[in-house]
Amino acid sequence: MSQSNSQFIRNTVIIILIVVAVGAVAVWRLMPSPASSDKDATDDADAVTVTGEQALTVQVQTDGFTPDLLSVPVGTKVTLNLVTDDTQGCIRSFVIPQFGIRKTLPATGTTTVEFVANKKGNIIFQCSMGMFRGTITVT
């Protein structure tokens, strides 16, 4: 085998390993943390009666969420208004892992997500890759 073929094979293997590693990290980032499972706000859908409604607005920008820290009382039906304005990148793939919510956001516009904050703890929202995150604290 010539040196150029050997180098090509080695470079190809390295690229494949990098792609597999990046994919593994992305999947790992989307999985809820076992340490936080006792505190997640979604463990028992029937634990709390809906006692109110609250609309929250989050600006979804190419470089993150604003605000990225929110708070609601337990038992609140949350309407999350996600506002984009020429937003690009993975942040347009919005995810709330605990609720199985996945929305592809338009580059510009408003997308609504609804859920009940039915247990005290934290609800994590993020882009599909987990690069950008925010938290809704349920008190």
C-alpha positions in Angstrom: 0.0 0.0 0.0 1.4 3.4 -0.9 2.0 6.1 1.7 -0.7 8.3 0.3 -3.3 5.5 0.5 -2.3 4.7 4.0 -2.6 8.4 5.0 -6.0 8.7 3.3 -7.3 5.7 5.3 -5.9 7.1 8.5 -7.5 10.5 7.9 -10.8 8.9 7.0 -10.8 6.9 10.2 -10.0 10.0 12.3 -12.9 11.9 10.6 -15.3 9.1 11.3 -14.2 8.9 15.0 -14.7 12.6 15.3 -18.2 12.5 13.8 -19.2 9.6 16.1 -17.8 11.4 19.2 -19.7 14.6 18.3 -22.9 12.6 17.8 -22.4 10.8 21.1 -22.0 14.1 22.9 -25.1 15.5 21.3 -27.2 12.5 22.4 -25.7 12.6 25.9 -26.5 16.3 26.3 -30.2 15.6 25.4 -30.6 13.0 28.1 -31.9 14.2 31.5 -29.5 13.9 34.3 -30.1 11.1 36.7 -29.1 13.3 39.6 -31.8 15.8 38.8 -34.6 13.3 38.2 -35.9 13.7 41.7 -36.3 17.4 41.2 -37.7 17.5 37.6 -41.1 19.1 37.2 -42.5 16.3 35.1 -42.3 13.2 37.2 -46.0 12.8 37.9 -48.5 14.4 35.5 -51.4 14.0 38.0 -49.5 15.3 41.1 -51.0 18.9 40.9 -54.2 20.4 39.8 -53.9 23.4 37.4 -54.3 26.5 39.5 -53.5 29.3 37.0 -52.1 30.3 33.7 -49.0 32.2 32.8 -47.6 33.4 29.5 -43.8 33.7 29.2 -42.0 35.2 26.3 -38.5 34.1 25.4 -36.4 35.8 22.7 -34.6 33.0 20.7 -31.5 34.5 19.3 -28.7 32.9 17.3 -26.5 33.2 20.4 -28.9 32.1 23.1 -32.2 32.6 25.0 -33.3 35.8 26.6 -34.2 35.4 29.4 -32.7 32.1 30.1 -34.0 31.9 33.7 -37.7 32.0 34.4 -40.0 31.1 37.4 -43.6 29.9 37.7 -45.6 28.6 40.6 -46.4 24.9 40.7 -49.7 24.0 39.0 -49.4 26.7 36.4 -50.4 26.1 32.8 -47.5 27.7 31.0 -47.7 29.3 27.5 -44.2 29.8 26.3 -44.0 32.3 23.4 -40.7 31.7 21.5 -39.9 34.8 19.4 -37.3 34.6 16.6 -36.0 37.5 14.5 -33.6 36.3 11.7 -32.5 33.6 14.1 -30.1 31.0 12.6 -28.4 27.7 13.7 -29.3 24.8 16.0 -31.2 27.1 18.4 -34.1 27.0 16.0 -34.6 23.4 17.0 -36.2 24.0 20.4 -36.5 21.1 22.9 -37.9 20.5 26.4 -36.6 17.0 27.0 -38.7 16.3 30.2 -42.0 16.8 28.2 -40.8 15.4 24.9 -41.4 18.7 23.2 -39.6 19.4 20.0 -40.3 22.4 17.8 -38.6 23.7 14.7 -38.8 27.5 14.9 -39.0 29.7 11.9 -36.1 32.1 11.3 -38.6 35.0 12.1 -41.9 34.6 14.0 -43.5 33.4 17.2 -44.1 29.8 18.1 -46.2 28.8 21.1 -45.5 25.8 23.4 -47.8 24.9 26.2 -47.4 22.6 29.2 -48.4 22.3 32.9 -45.6 23.0 35.5 -47.0 20.2 37.6 -44.2 19.6 40.1 -41.6 21.7 41.9 -38.2 21.7 40.4 -36.5 22.7 37.2 -37.7 22.4 33.6 -34.8 22.7 31.2 -35.3 24.0 27.7 -32.5 24.0 25.1 -31.5 23.8 21.5 -31.4 20.4 19.9 -27.6 20.1 20.5 -27.7 21.3 24.1 -25.4 24.2 23.3 -27.9 26.8 24.5 -30.0 26.2 27.6 -32.5 27.9 29.8 -34.3 26.9 33.0 -37.9 27.4 34.3 -37.9 27.0 38.0 -41.2 25.7 39.4 -41.8 26.9 43.0 
